[in-house]
Amino acid sequence: MKFSKWPLLLIGFLALSGACSSESNEPDTEATTVSISAPTVANVTEDKANIIATITTNTPSAILKKGFCYDTQSNPTISNQTVEMSSAGLSLNLTLTALEPETKYYAKAFATVVNGNPVYSSEISFTTTARSETSELDNYTAPTYPDNYTNITDWSSRSQWNLANVHDPSVVLAEDGYYYMYQTDASYGNAHEAGGHFHGRRSKDLVNWEYLGGTMQSLPEWVIPKLNEIREAMGLSAVQPDTKSFGYWAPCVRKVRNGLYRMYYSIVCPGLLNGENTWSERAFIGMMENTDPANNAGWEDKGYVITNASDRGLNFNVKPDDWTNCYYKWNAIDPSYIIDKDGKHYLIYGSWHSGIAALEVDATTGKPLNVLPNPWGTEQDITSYGQLLVTRQMGNRWQASEGPEIIYNPNTGYYYLFVAYDALEVPYNTRVCRSQNLLGPYTGIDGTDLTRYGGEMLPVVTHPYKFSNSNGWVGIAHCAIFDDGNGNWYYASQGRLPKDIPGIHLSNAVMMGHVRSIKWTSTGWPVVMPERYGAVPTVAITEDELAGNWEHIDLAYSYGQQKASSTMTLSADHKVTDGSWKGATWNYDASNQRIIFSNGVEVCLQRETDWEASPRTHTIVYAGYTNSKTYWGKKKK
């Protein structure tokens, strides 16, 4: 055994009291030696290590402190991190804790003695293990906030809302590291009416959200004058509608550059154009700006951007329920905003009428790049109000599609246009199409050209669904798509509880904000995970975890139907032994975390929260497409 020896001379104190005594004042010196064996290390884990050493000394009472010092740099001393042994004895046996995984540490044993320098052993080094996947998942704590929030719906309880009362969200990652979410004026029992319009909240982790309140306190001053300016030009009389009767819908917030954020919003005017048997009044898209969204009161209104445009001149004598003959070509609601890969700025908007339109705007002002003419005339007269991107049915003025959200993914080279389909209470579902050019043509996964010919957009991204042990969710659409800057993409929307749940009054009016992870298929299509995001550790999924029972959902479109799960079983020998795909085989692409089935379906995997479990925990989920169907699944515990 190798020892380090340090001689130490202990000098007694000379006590002086009156006359000196020859017996009490003679110097008393005793040489003390201390040696410490080279430490040995054992039981090294991701965050701990046990170290042993032995002190040898001829004067044990001279030792004041003893233990180990350690650091990630060589030659540690007691000025670095230390752990001390408080009990008597000269055998050191201590555990270093709170270490970092996969990190090399250097350690020495030490002893301090009376009136002397510390004595050190020789140095040893060791490396902690990789972070334990099991412990990381075992330590996971799932979100606990309730989906049925009806007991905290009052405005006075808004600090507890978290993601309660979310409708048509828009999400932006700001410079301060917070995600900011803004929304349509909608809440259970209209509780939001006490606090203004276009309410906001923020989060650092996408799970816990701080409620901020309204960003707009009252109807902008420009709205009624602008409405009457257009009415006068149309030969209609001025109106003075009740300011409380306007709708505040679907804001879209984007970071334009450092220190500048824009919010485009919809103001829907009440009433009819000219009384009975005429079409409904118009909507406006306006815009606000803010230098710092942490200042929720700092949104400055920049005024009017665009309104509904009609290609039918002044022939607005259409009954408000005559959907086929809708007066407007474009409906100025549901704005989305994008800066394309060439640096041009576009407003994407539209709903229900002729489809989704794109309009280039000025980068500096955020307003239309060109001066807009009167919002009525022939089709040629209103071309500057927008260019068609997608339509559900060419020539149909009642599309049952709305809420466009557009993004660009540089990893795939495509623009993706997400659209909400159908009525919002239950049938609401999300579709997506893509194009290599912002202005199209956009095609679905089945190859349908939705720009030039129109058609049903596929794939279905979200749809009413139900896993076992739950009421499930409906009305899942009008989404926000955003990323964290590190390649991770997310989908946010409202989700509604189904109708007529026993014990919940007006259960379909319960609107919980949903945030879900997006994965990308091998062919570059975004799939949205079936379970909501809950910050489960991103531990790699191993093949042996995949064998067992899954809750499988065929999420193919079915108007207003809540698609329920059924059991599908994967065996360890790569077969599907039960369920709708019985007889198929499967293989695992571990590097991309995808299962490829012999029936041609590829699904993307993700660890997510099992929201239906009691208590909630983590599980594995999947989502995938064919050219006509969408599939969701969740591993059973």
TIVO-654330 format. One record per residue (C-alpha): x, y, z; residue in three letters. Coordinates in steps of 0.25 Angstrom, whole numbers, padded with zeros to 4 digits, always signed. Example, Ala and Ser with C-alpha at 12.3 -4.5 7.8 and 13.67 -1.06 7.14 Angstrom:
<sites>
+0049-0018+0031ala +0055-0004+0029ser 
</sites>
This chain:
<sites>
+0000+0000+0000met +0005+0014-0004lys +0006+0024+0007phe +0008+0039+0007ser +0016+0043+0020lys +0016+0057+0026trp +0024+0060+0039pro +0017+0070+0047leu +0023+0077+0060leu +0013+0080+0071leu +0018+0091+0080ile +0012+0093+0093gly +0007+0106+0098phe +0015+0113+0109leu +0006+0118+0120ala +0010+0130+0127leu +0003+0133+0141ser +0011+0142+0151gly +0024+0136+0154ala +0029+0126+0144cys +0030+0111+0148ser +0041+0103+0143ser +0032+0091+0142glu +0020+0097+0135ser +0028+0106+0125asn +0038+0097+0119glu +0035+0095+0104pro +0027+0082+0101asp +0029+0077+0087thr +0025+0064+0081glu +0027+0060+0066ala +0014+0055+0060thr +0013+0048+0046thr +0001+0046+0038val +0000+0036+0026ser -0012+0034+0017ile -0014+0022+0008ser -0017+0024-0007ala -0033+0024-0008pro -0040+0013-0014thr -0054+0015-0021val -0066+0006-0022ala -0081+0006-0026asn -0079+0017-0036val -0093+0021-0042thr -0098+0033-0050glu -0098+0042-0038asp -0091+0035-0027lys -0078+0029-0023ala -0073+0022-0010asn -0058+0025-0006ile -0050+0018+0004ile -0036+0021+0010ala -0029+0020+0023thr -0021+0030+0032ile -0009+0026+0040thr -0004+0035+0051thr +0003+0034+0064asn -0005+0045+0070thr -0020+0043+0066pro -0024+0054+0075ser -0017+0064+0067ala -0026+0062+0055ile -0037+0072+0054leu -0044+0069+0041lys -0043+0057+0031lys -0050+0053+0018gly -0049+0054+0003phe -0048+0066-0006cys -0052+0065-0021tyr -0053+0073-0034asp -0054+0071-0049thr -0040+0077-0050gln -0028+0070-0045ser -0021+0073-0032asn -0033+0076-0023pro -0031+0082-0010thr -0040+0085+0002ile -0044+0098-0005ser -0052+0090-0015asn -0064+0081-0012gln -0062+0073+0001thr -0069+0062+0009val -0065+0060+0023glu -0066+0048+0033met -0071+0053+0046ser -0070+0040+0054ser -0057+0035+0062ala -0047+0026+0055gly -0037+0027+0045leu -0044+0018+0034ser -0050+0027+0023leu -0062+0021+0016asn -0071+0032+0010leu -0080+0034-0002thr -0079+0046-0011leu -0093+0050-0016thr -0100+0060-0026ala -0089+0056-0037leu -0092+0059-0051glu -0094+0047-0060pro -0083+0043-0070glu -0073+0052-0064thr -0058+0049-0059lys -0055+0053-0045tyr -0042+0054-0037tyr -0041+0052-0022ala -0032+0052-0010lys -0033+0048+0004ala -0029+0059+0014phe -0027+0061+0029ala -0025+0075+0036thr -0017+0075+0048val -0014+0085+0059val -0006+0097+0055asn -0002+0090+0042gly -0005+0090+0027asn -0015+0079+0022pro -0009+0066+0019val -0014+0059+0005tyr -0013+0045+0000ser -0009+0043-0014ser -0020+0046-0025glu -0029+0036-0032ile -0039+0038-0043ser -0052+0032-0047phe -0064+0034-0057thr -0078+0034-0053thr -0087+0025-0062thr -0098+0030-0072ala -0111+0035-0067arg -0120+0023-0063ser -0131+0022-0073glu -0140+0015-0063thr -0137+0025-0051ser -0140+0036-0060glu -0154+0031-0064leu -0156+0025-0050asp -0155+0039-0045asn -0164+0046-0055tyr -0176+0053-0049thr -0188+0055-0058ala -0196+0068-0059pro -0207+0068-0049thr -0217+0079-0053tyr -0231+0074-0056pro -0237+0073-0069asp -0251+0077-0063asn -0248+0090-0058tyr -0262+0095-0056thr -0260+0097-0041asn -0250+0108-0044ile -0257+0115-0056thr -0259+0128-0048asp -0251+0140-0052trp -0246+0141-0038ser -0239+0127-0040ser -0232+0131-0053arg -0218+0129-0046ser -0222+0114-0045gln -0226+0112-0060trp -0213+0108-0065asn -0218+0103-0079leu -0233+0104-0075ala -0241+0112-0085asn -0233+0112-0097val -0239+0114-0111his -0232+0116-0124asp -0218+0118-0118pro -0206+0124-0124ser -0192+0122-0118val -0179+0129-0120val -0165+0126-0113leu -0160+0140-0108ala -0146+0145-0106glu -0148+0143-0091asp -0149+0128-0092gly -0164+0128-0089tyr -0175+0122-0099tyr -0186+0132-0100tyr -0200+0128-0104met -0212+0137-0108tyr -0226+0133-0112gln -0240+0136-0116thr -0249+0142-0106asp -0256+0129-0101ala -0257+0123-0088ser -0267+0114-0079tyr -0278+0123-0074gly -0271+0135-0082asn -0262+0137-0070ala -0252+0145-0078his -0262+0157-0081glu -0256+0163-0068ala -0242+0164-0073gly -0242+0170-0088gly -0239+0163-0101his -0229+0153-0107phe -0224+0148-0094his -0210+0143-0092gly -0202+0133-0083arg -0188+0128-0083arg -0179+0116-0079ser -0165+0112-0079lys -0168+0097-0080asp -0181+0096-0088leu -0188+0089-0076val -0189+0100-0066asn -0195+0113-0071trp -0197+0126-0064glu -0209+0134-0067tyr -0207+0148-0072leu -0221+0154-0076gly -0225+0162-0087gly -0216+0169-0097thr -0227+0178-0102met -0236+0185-0092gln -0247+0191-0102ser -0251+0191-0116leu -0241+0199-0124pro -0245+0213-0127glu -0243+0211-0142trp -0253+0199-0144val -0266+0206-0144ile -0261+0218-0153pro -0255+0209-0163lys -0268+0201-0163leu -0276+0213-0166asn -0266+0218-0176glu -0268+0205-0184ile -0283+0206-0182arg -0284+0220-0187glu -0276+0216-0200ala -0285+0205-0202met -0297+0214-0201gly -0302+0209-0188leu -0305+0217-0175ser -0296+0218-0163ala -0298+0209-0151val -0294+0210-0137gln -0294+0196-0132pro -0292+0192-0117asp -0277+0191-0115thr -0280+0178-0106lys -0286+0171-0118ser -0274+0170-0127phe -0266+0157-0127gly -0251+0156-0124tyr -0246+0144-0131trp -0233+0136-0134ala -0221+0145-0132pro -0208+0140-0138cys -0195+0145-0132val -0181+0144-0138arg -0167+0149-0134lys -0163+0158-0146val -0149+0161-0141arg -0142+0163-0127asn -0150+0173-0120gly -0162+0173-0129leu -0175+0164-0128tyr -0187+0165-0137arg -0201+0161-0133met -0211+0160-0145tyr -0226+0159-0139tyr -0240+0157-0144ser -0251+0167-0141ile -0265+0162-0145val -0276+0172-0147cys -0290+0169-0143pro -0302+0170-0151gly -0306+0170-0166leu -0302+0178-0177leu -0315+0185-0180asn -0326+0178-0172gly -0334+0166-0174glu -0331+0157-0186asn -0317+0163-0187thr -0303+0156-0184trp -0296+0157-0171ser -0287+0169-0167glu -0273+0169-0170arg -0260+0165-0162ala -0247+0172-0160phe -0233+0168-0158ile -0225+0178-0150gly -0211+0177-0144met -0204+0181-0131met -0189+0181-0128glu -0181+0179-0115asn -0166+0180-0112thr -0167+0171-0100asp -0178+0161-0098pro -0175+0160-0083ala -0182+0174-0083asn -0196+0169-0086asn -0201+0183-0086ala -0190+0187-0096gly -0198+0183-0108trp -0200+0196-0117glu -0211+0195-0127asp -0206+0198-0141lys -0220+0198-0147gly -0227+0193-0159tyr -0221+0183-0169val -0232+0177-0177ile -0246+0173-0178thr -0256+0164-0186asn -0255+0165-0201ala -0267+0162-0210ser -0267+0159-0225asp -0282+0161-0226arg -0282+0177-0226gly -0293+0182-0218leu -0302+0171-0219asn -0302+0167-0205phe -0317+0164-0204asn -0314+0150-0200val -0321+0143-0188lys -0311+0141-0177pro -0314+0126-0177asp -0312+0124-0192asp -0298+0119-0191trp -0297+0115-0205thr -0298+0129-0210asn -0290+0135-0199cys -0287+0150-0203tyr -0272+0150-0199tyr -0261+0143-0207lys -0251+0144-0195trp -0255+0145-0181asn -0245+0154-0173ala -0243+0145-0160ile -0233+0135-0155asp -0220+0141-0159pro -0207+0134-0160ser -0194+0141-0162tyr -0181+0136-0168ile -0167+0141-0173ile -0164+0132-0184asp -0150+0127-0187lys -0147+0139-0196asp -0150+0149-0185gly -0164+0153-0191lys -0175+0155-0181his -0189+0149-0184tyr -0203+0149-0177leu -0210+0136-0179ile -0225+0137-0176tyr -0239+0133-0179gly -0250+0124-0174ser -0262+0116-0180trp -0265+0124-0192his -0256+0122-0204ser -0244+0116-0197gly -0231+0121-0191ile -0224+0133-0197ala -0210+0139-0196ala -0206+0154-0197leu -0192+0160-0197glu -0190+0170-0186val -0179+0181-0184asp -0168+0176-0175ala -0167+0189-0168thr -0182+0193-0165thr -0188+0179-0166gly -0199+0185-0175lys -0203+0181-0189pro -0191+0183-0198leu -0200+0190-0209asn -0212+0200-0207val -0225+0192-0206leu -0237+0197-0215pro -0251+0196-0210asn -0254+0183-0204pro -0265+0180-0215trp -0266+0179-0230gly -0263+0168-0240thr -0254+0156-0237glu -0243+0164-0245gln -0246+0177-0237asp -0242+0170-0224ile -0230+0161-0228thr -0221+0170-0219ser -0229+0164-0207tyr -0222+0151-0208gly -0218+0139-0216gln -0224+0125-0213leu -0216+0115-0206leu -0225+0104-0204val -0240+0101-0205thr -0249+0089-0201arg -0258+0090-0213gln -0255+0099-0224met -0267+0109-0226gly -0274+0106-0213asn -0276+0118-0204arg -0278+0110-0191trp -0265+0102-0189gln -0266+0097-0175ala -0251+0100-0174ser -0244+0111-0166glu -0233+0114-0157gly -0221+0113-0166pro -0207+0112-0159glu -0195+0112-0168ile -0180+0109-0165ile -0167+0106-0172tyr -0159+0094-0168asn -0144+0096-0174pro -0141+0081-0171asn -0151+0077-0181thr -0152+0089-0191gly -0167+0090-0190tyr -0177+0100-0186tyr -0188+0093-0178tyr -0202+0099-0177leu -0211+0093-0166phe -0226+0096-0167val -0238+0093-0158ala -0250+0085-0164tyr -0264+0085-0160asp -0273+0090-0148ala -0265+0094-0136leu -0273+0088-0125glu -0271+0073-0127val -0266+0070-0142pro -0255+0079-0142tyr -0242+0073-0148asn -0229+0077-0154thr -0223+0075-0168arg -0210+0078-0174val -0204+0080-0188cys -0191+0084-0193arg -0183+0092-0204ser -0169+0095-0208gln -0174+0109-0211asn -0181+0118-0201leu -0192+0122-0212leu -0194+0107-0216gly -0199+0098-0222pro -0202+0091-0209tyr -0204+0076-0209thr -0209+0066-0200gly -0202+0053-0196ile -0211+0046-0206asp -0206+0056-0217gly -0219+0064-0218thr -0216+0078-0224asp -0223+0087-0214leu -0219+0100-0220thr -0223+0098-0235arg -0235+0088-0233tyr -0239+0087-0219gly -0242+0075-0211gly -0243+0068-0198glu -0229+0071-0191met -0222+0059-0186leu -0216+0054-0176pro -0225+0056-0164val -0216+0061-0153val -0225+0061-0141thr -0240+0056-0140his -0249+0053-0128pro -0244+0041-0121tyr -0245+0033-0108lys -0235+0024-0101phe -0241+0015-0090ser -0243+0019-0076asn -0247+0033-0081ser -0257+0042-0087asn -0247+0045-0099gly -0247+0059-0106trp -0255+0065-0118val -0254+0079-0125gly -0239+0078-0126ile -0234+0088-0137ala -0231+0102-0141his -0216+0100-0137cys -0203+0107-0134ala -0191+0101-0140ile -0177+0105-0133phe -0164+0100-0130asp -0153+0102-0119asp -0142+0106-0128gly -0135+0092-0126asn -0143+0084-0136gly -0154+0080-0127asn -0168+0084-0133trp -0181+0085-0125tyr -0196+0086-0128tyr -0206+0094-0119ala -0221+0095-0120ser -0233+0094-0111gln -0240+0081-0108gly -0254+0080-0103arg -0260+0070-0095leu -0271+0062-0102pro -0286+0066-0100lys -0295+0061-0088asp -0284+0056-0079ile -0292+0052-0066pro -0289+0062-0055gly -0283+0073-0064ile -0292+0084-0068his -0290+0088-0082leu -0278+0078-0083ser -0276+0082-0098asn -0273+0096-0094ala -0261+0091-0085val -0249+0096-0094met -0235+0091-0089met -0223+0095-0096gly -0215+0084-0103his -0201+0084-0106val -0195+0072-0114arg -0182+0068-0120ser -0180+0067-0135ile -0171+0056-0141lys -0168+0055-0156trp -0169+0043-0164thr -0159+0038-0173ser -0166+0045-0185thr -0166+0058-0178gly -0181+0059-0173trp -0184+0064-0159pro -0191+0054-0149val -0197+0059-0136val -0196+0051-0124met -0209+0045-0118pro -0206+0048-0104glu -0203+0063-0099arg -0189+0068-0096tyr -0185+0066-0082gly -0170+0067-0082ala -0167+0053-0081val -0151+0050-0081pro -0146+0048-0095thr -0141+0034-0092val -0138+0026-0105ala -0149+0015-0107ile -0143+0001-0108thr -0149-0010-0116glu -0152-0019-0104asp -0162-0008-0099glu -0171-0010-0112leu -0176-0024-0109ala -0189-0024-0102gly -0203-0019-0103asn -0206-0005-0110trp -0219+0003-0111glu -0220+0005-0126his -0229+0016-0132ile -0233+0017-0147asp -0234+0032-0148leu -0239+0032-0162ala -0249+0043-0164tyr -0263+0041-0159ser -0271+0054-0158tyr -0274+0056-0143gly -0271+0042-0139gln -0262+0040-0127gln -0253+0029-0131lys -0250+0019-0120ala -0238+0010-0117ser -0237-0005-0119ser -0226-0014-0114thr -0215-0018-0123met -0204-0027-0119thr -0189-0028-0123leu -0181-0040-0120ser -0166-0040-0117ala -0164-0049-0130asp -0168-0037-0138his -0183-0041-0141lys -0196-0035-0139val -0204-0045-0132thr -0217-0038-0129asp -0225-0026-0133gly -0228-0020-0146ser -0215-0023-0152trp -0214-0037-0148lys -0205-0045-0157gly -0196-0034-0160ala -0181-0033-0156thr -0173-0021-0151trp -0159-0016-0150asn -0153-0005-0142tyr -0144+0006-0147asp -0138+0010-0134ala -0129+0021-0139ser -0142+0029-0144asn -0152+0023-0134gln -0161+0017-0144arg -0169+0004-0145ile -0170-0001-0160ile -0182-0011-0162phe -0183-0021-0173ser -0196-0015-0177asn -0189-0002-0182gly -0192+0007-0169val -0180+0014-0163glu -0183+0020-0149val -0174+0030-0141cys -0172+0027-0126leu -0171+0037-0115gln -0171+0036-0100arg -0183+0044-0094glu -0192+0045-0082thr -0202+0035-0080asp -0213+0045-0077trp -0224+0034-0075glu -0216+0026-0065ala -0219+0027-0050ser -0209+0033-0045pro -0204+0039-0058arg -0191+0033-0062thr -0183+0032-0075his -0185+0023-0087thr -0181+0021-0102ile -0190+0026-0113val -0190+0025-0128tyr -0196+0033-0140ala -0195+0030-0154gly -0201+0031-0168tyr -0205+0024-0181thr -0210+0032-0193asn -0224+0031-0188ser -0224+0028-0173lys -0218+0033-0160thr -0214+0024-0148tyr -0212+0027-0133trp -0207+0017-0122gly -0203+0016-0108lys -0196+0005-0100lys -0204-0001-0089lys -0197-0002-0076lys 
</sites>
